[in-house]
Amino acid sequence: MYTPIEKANILMEALPYIQMFHGKTIVIKYGGNAMINDDLKKAVMNDVILMKLVGMNPVLVHGGGPEISQLLKRLDIKSCFVNGLRVTDEATMEIVEMVLVGKVNKGIVAQINQYGGKAVGLSGKDGQLIVARKQFAITADAHGNEIEEDIGLVGEVEKLNTDIIDAIVEKGYIPVIAPIGVGVNGESYNINADTVAGDLAVALGAEKLVLLTDVEGIFTDVADKSSIISSLRSDEVDGLIKEGIIAGGMIPKVQCCVKALEGGVKRTHIIDGRIPHSILLEVFTNHGIGTMVEKA
């Protein structure tokens, strides 16, 4: 147990960060085990509430892939992926929207409210928050030539209307956003949550973008936990991808960070959501955790 003096020192360590980020927007992409484990869920909700109470403006963007896959399996609808993107026909889109907007989003909002915060749930269809266009997957034919593959109602962000978020934040609420976009004809689009978080961070002029993952960060050697890269510059990313150090599902996350930095976000972080209160450790302590990606 900590002594009273040790507890006071911990609080004092947080003080300069509270001052630094007071009134600033921090966009958090919430996903992975932190959405499944009850203790981790509670820790994330309380982290976000504390950030709001000390004067920061957290904006939460969530995924929900595992819950979507579970329901599709129960309904005997096959899940297919191309380059990590879920092939989304009309039947699948109906399930995706129902799970993300009707279940996951409202569940997060209810938890934040339950623990003493104030949250409002949104999808990209509310107030045309996320106007989207169709996205094609880039694959290769038998000769190695790049081709566009139609993967259904998968979208990418075309335009963001952040007025509704600004209004919610101004009234003291925490926005919780499901990554569903709306097309020009009112159709729904399934959008990668990391992409939405990165684009929103740029549009909101966020100080930080934080991506919760199920890994400790980026390693030079995945077999050596001491080889974690605590920080890297955006101009180092392409080289690390070519070397295979940044690989698999980490590639789009790091590229999302680079895009956000190019759009004006000050700092981006990839942190382990399996660690309780990982957000607070990143935002309020001297050393932080995970891998920070910053502009060159």
C-alpha positions as CSV (number, residue, x, y, z in Angstrom):
1,M,0.0,0.0,0.0
2,Y,1.1,3.6,-0.7
3,T,1.7,5.9,2.2
4,P,-0.2,9.2,2.2
5,I,3.0,11.0,1.0
6,E,3.5,8.6,-1.8
7,K,-0.1,9.1,-2.9
8,A,0.4,12.9,-2.8
9,N,3.5,12.5,-5.0
10,I,1.5,10.5,-7.5
11,L,-1.1,13.2,-7.7
12,M,1.6,15.9,-8.0
13,E,3.2,14.0,-10.9
14,A,-0.2,14.4,-12.8
15,L,-0.5,18.1,-12.1
16,P,1.6,19.4,-15.0
17,Y,-0.2,17.2,-17.5
18,I,-3.6,18.3,-16.1
19,Q,-2.4,21.9,-16.7
20,M,-1.0,21.1,-20.1
21,F,-4.1,19.3,-21.5
22,H,-6.8,21.4,-19.8
23,G,-9.3,22.4,-22.4
24,K,-7.6,20.2,-25.1
25,T,-9.2,17.4,-27.1
26,I,-8.0,13.9,-26.8
27,V,-9.4,11.3,-29.2
28,I,-9.4,7.7,-28.0
29,K,-10.0,4.7,-30.2
30,Y,-11.5,2.1,-27.9
31,G,-11.3,-1.5,-28.9
32,G,-9.7,-5.0,-28.3
33,N,-9.8,-6.8,-24.9
34,A,-10.6,-3.5,-23.2
35,M,-14.1,-3.8,-24.7
36,I,-14.5,-7.5,-23.6
37,N,-13.1,-7.7,-20.1
38,D,-15.5,-6.2,-17.5
39,D,-12.7,-4.9,-15.2
40,L,-10.9,-3.3,-18.2
41,K,-14.2,-1.8,-19.4
42,K,-14.8,-0.2,-16.0
43,A,-11.2,1.2,-16.0
44,V,-11.5,2.8,-19.4
45,M,-14.8,4.4,-18.5
46,N,-13.4,5.8,-15.3
47,D,-10.3,7.0,-17.1
48,V,-12.4,9.0,-19.5
49,I,-14.6,10.4,-16.8
50,L,-11.5,11.6,-14.8
51,M,-10.1,13.3,-17.9
52,K,-13.4,15.1,-18.4
53,L,-13.6,16.2,-14.7
54,V,-10.1,17.7,-14.7
55,G,-10.9,19.8,-17.8
56,M,-9.9,17.7,-20.8
57,N,-12.2,16.9,-23.7
58,P,-12.1,13.2,-24.4
59,V,-13.8,11.9,-27.5
60,L,-14.3,8.1,-27.6
61,V,-14.5,6.2,-31.0
62,H,-15.2,2.5,-30.6
63,G,-15.1,-0.6,-32.6
64,G,-17.0,-3.8,-32.1
65,G,-15.7,-6.4,-34.5
66,P,-15.9,-9.5,-32.2
67,E,-19.5,-8.8,-31.2
68,I,-20.4,-8.4,-34.9
69,S,-18.7,-11.7,-35.8
70,Q,-20.5,-13.5,-32.9
71,L,-23.9,-12.3,-34.1
72,L,-23.2,-13.1,-37.7
73,K,-22.2,-16.6,-36.7
74,R,-25.4,-17.1,-34.7
75,L,-27.4,-16.0,-37.8
76,D,-25.3,-18.3,-40.0
77,I,-23.9,-15.4,-42.1
78,K,-20.3,-15.9,-43.1
79,S,-17.7,-13.4,-42.2
80,C,-15.2,-12.6,-45.0
81,F,-12.2,-10.2,-44.8
82,V,-10.1,-8.6,-47.5
83,N,-6.9,-6.8,-46.4
84,G,-8.4,-6.7,-42.9
85,L,-11.7,-5.1,-44.1
86,R,-15.0,-6.9,-43.5
87,V,-16.8,-7.7,-46.7
88,T,-20.1,-6.0,-46.0
89,D,-23.2,-6.8,-48.1
90,E,-26.6,-5.4,-47.2
91,A,-27.5,-8.2,-44.8
92,T,-24.1,-7.8,-43.0
93,M,-24.4,-4.0,-43.0
94,E,-27.8,-4.3,-41.2
95,I,-26.1,-6.5,-38.5
96,V,-23.0,-4.2,-38.3
97,E,-25.2,-1.1,-37.7
98,M,-27.5,-2.9,-35.2
99,V,-24.5,-4.1,-33.1
100,L,-22.3,-1.0,-33.3
101,V,-25.1,1.7,-32.9
102,G,-27.8,-0.2,-31.1
103,K,-25.8,-2.3,-28.7
104,V,-22.1,-1.4,-28.3
105,N,-22.5,2.4,-28.4
106,K,-25.5,2.5,-26.0
107,G,-23.7,0.1,-23.7
108,I,-20.7,2.4,-23.4
109,V,-22.9,5.4,-22.9
110,A,-24.8,3.6,-20.1
111,Q,-21.6,2.6,-18.4
112,I,-20.1,6.1,-18.4
113,N,-23.4,7.5,-17.0
114,Q,-23.5,4.7,-14.4
115,Y,-20.0,5.6,-13.1
116,G,-20.9,9.3,-12.7
117,G,-20.0,10.7,-16.1
118,K,-22.2,12.3,-18.8
119,A,-22.0,10.7,-22.2
120,V,-24.0,11.0,-25.5
121,G,-23.8,8.3,-28.1
122,L,-23.6,9.1,-31.8
123,S,-23.1,7.4,-35.1
124,G,-21.8,9.1,-38.2
125,K,-25.4,9.4,-39.4
126,D,-26.3,11.8,-36.6
127,G,-26.1,15.3,-37.9
128,Q,-24.2,13.9,-40.9
129,L,-21.2,13.7,-38.6
130,I,-19.5,11.2,-41.0
131,V,-20.3,11.6,-44.7
132,A,-18.7,8.6,-46.4
133,R,-18.0,7.2,-49.8
134,K,-17.5,3.7,-51.0
135,Q,-14.1,2.1,-50.4
136,F,-12.5,-0.6,-52.6
137,A,-9.9,-3.0,-51.3
138,I,-6.7,-3.0,-53.2
139,T,-5.6,-6.5,-54.1
140,A,-3.3,-8.1,-56.7
141,D,-4.2,-10.3,-59.7
142,A,-2.3,-13.5,-60.7
143,H,0.3,-11.3,-62.5
144,G,0.9,-9.1,-59.5
145,N,-1.0,-6.1,-60.9
146,E,-3.0,-4.0,-58.4
147,I,-6.8,-4.2,-58.8
148,E,-9.7,-2.7,-57.0
149,E,-12.0,-5.3,-55.3
150,D,-15.6,-4.4,-54.5
151,I,-16.2,-5.3,-50.8
152,G,-19.7,-3.9,-50.5
153,L,-20.8,-1.3,-48.1
154,V,-17.4,-0.5,-46.7
155,G,-16.6,3.2,-46.6
156,E,-14.0,5.8,-46.1
157,V,-14.5,9.3,-44.6
158,E,-15.3,11.9,-47.2
159,K,-16.4,14.8,-44.9
160,L,-16.8,15.4,-41.2
161,N,-19.3,17.7,-39.6
162,T,-17.9,18.3,-36.1
163,D,-20.4,20.9,-35.1
164,I,-22.5,18.3,-33.2
165,I,-19.4,17.1,-31.3
166,D,-18.5,20.7,-30.4
167,A,-22.0,21.3,-29.1
168,I,-22.0,18.1,-27.0
169,V,-18.5,18.9,-25.5
170,E,-19.5,22.5,-24.7
171,K,-22.4,21.2,-22.7
172,G,-20.1,19.0,-20.6
173,Y,-20.8,15.6,-22.2
174,I,-18.4,13.0,-23.5
175,P,-19.1,12.0,-27.2
176,V,-19.1,8.3,-27.9
177,I,-19.0,7.6,-31.6
178,A,-19.8,4.5,-33.6
179,P,-17.9,4.3,-36.9
180,I,-20.9,4.2,-39.2
181,G,-20.9,6.7,-42.1
182,V,-23.7,7.9,-44.3
183,G,-23.6,8.1,-48.1
184,V,-25.0,10.8,-50.3
185,N,-28.1,8.7,-50.8
186,G,-28.6,8.0,-47.2
187,E,-27.0,4.5,-47.3
188,S,-24.9,3.3,-44.3
189,Y,-21.2,2.5,-44.6
190,N,-19.1,0.4,-42.3
191,I,-15.8,2.3,-41.6
192,N,-12.7,1.2,-39.9
193,A,-12.7,2.6,-36.3
194,D,-9.0,3.5,-36.3
195,T,-9.6,5.5,-39.5
196,V,-12.5,7.4,-38.0
197,A,-10.6,8.2,-34.9
198,G,-7.6,9.5,-36.8
199,D,-9.7,11.7,-39.2
200,L,-11.8,13.0,-36.2
201,A,-8.6,13.9,-34.3
202,V,-7.5,16.0,-37.3
203,A,-11.0,17.6,-37.8
204,L,-11.3,18.5,-34.1
205,G,-7.7,19.8,-33.8
206,A,-6.9,17.2,-31.1
207,E,-3.8,17.4,-29.0
208,K,-3.5,13.6,-28.9
209,L,-4.8,10.5,-30.6
210,V,-4.7,7.4,-28.5
211,L,-5.3,3.9,-30.0
212,L,-6.0,1.1,-27.5
213,T,-4.7,-2.2,-28.8
214,D,-4.0,-5.8,-27.5
215,V,-0.2,-5.5,-27.7
216,E,2.3,-3.5,-25.6
217,G,3.5,-1.4,-28.6
218,I,5.9,-1.8,-31.4
219,F,9.0,-4.1,-30.9
220,T,12.2,-4.3,-32.8
221,D,12.1,-8.0,-31.8
222,V,8.7,-9.4,-30.9
223,A,10.4,-12.2,-28.9
224,D,12.2,-9.6,-26.7
225,K,9.8,-7.6,-24.6
226,S,12.7,-5.2,-23.7
227,S,12.9,-4.1,-27.3
228,I,9.8,-2.0,-27.3
229,I,10.1,1.2,-29.3
230,S,8.9,3.9,-26.9
231,S,8.9,6.6,-29.5
232,L,9.4,6.9,-33.2
233,R,9.2,9.7,-35.8
234,S,6.8,9.6,-38.7
235,D,9.7,9.6,-41.2
236,E,10.9,6.3,-39.7
237,V,7.7,4.4,-40.4
238,D,8.2,3.4,-44.0
239,G,11.6,2.0,-43.3
240,L,10.3,-0.1,-40.3
241,I,7.5,-1.5,-42.5
242,K,10.0,-2.5,-45.2
243,E,12.1,-4.2,-42.5
244,G,9.1,-6.1,-41.2
245,I,9.3,-4.5,-37.8
246,I,6.0,-2.9,-38.3
247,A,3.8,-5.6,-39.7
248,G,0.3,-7.1,-40.0
249,G,-2.5,-5.3,-38.2
250,M,0.0,-2.8,-36.8
251,I,0.6,-1.3,-40.2
252,P,-2.8,0.5,-40.6
253,K,-2.7,1.7,-37.0
254,V,0.7,3.3,-37.5
255,Q,-0.3,4.7,-40.9
256,C,-3.4,6.2,-39.2
257,C,-1.1,7.9,-36.6
258,V,1.1,9.3,-39.4
259,K,-1.9,10.7,-41.3
260,A,-3.2,12.3,-38.1
261,L,0.2,13.9,-37.4
262,E,0.3,15.3,-41.0
263,G,-3.1,16.8,-40.3
264,G,-1.9,18.7,-37.3
265,V,-2.5,16.4,-34.3
266,K,0.4,17.0,-31.9
267,R,1.1,13.4,-30.7
268,T,-0.2,9.9,-31.3
269,H,0.0,6.9,-29.1
270,I,-0.5,3.1,-29.5
271,I,-1.0,1.6,-26.1
272,D,-1.9,-1.7,-24.5
273,G,-5.6,-1.6,-23.5
274,R,-5.1,-4.8,-21.5
275,I,-3.4,-2.8,-18.8
276,P,-5.9,-1.3,-16.4
277,H,-6.0,2.5,-16.6
278,S,-3.6,2.5,-19.5
279,I,-5.0,5.8,-20.7
280,L,-4.2,7.5,-17.4
281,L,-0.7,6.1,-17.4
282,E,-0.1,7.5,-20.9
283,V,-1.7,10.9,-20.3
284,F,-0.8,11.7,-16.7
285,T,2.6,10.2,-16.0
286,N,6.2,11.1,-16.9
287,H,7.1,7.9,-18.7
288,G,3.8,6.9,-20.4
289,I,3.4,3.4,-21.9
290,G,3.3,1.8,-25.4
291,T,4.7,3.5,-28.5
292,M,4.4,7.2,-29.3
293,V,4.5,8.3,-32.9
294,E,5.4,11.9,-33.4
295,K,6.0,14.1,-36.4
296,A,9.5,14.2,-37.8
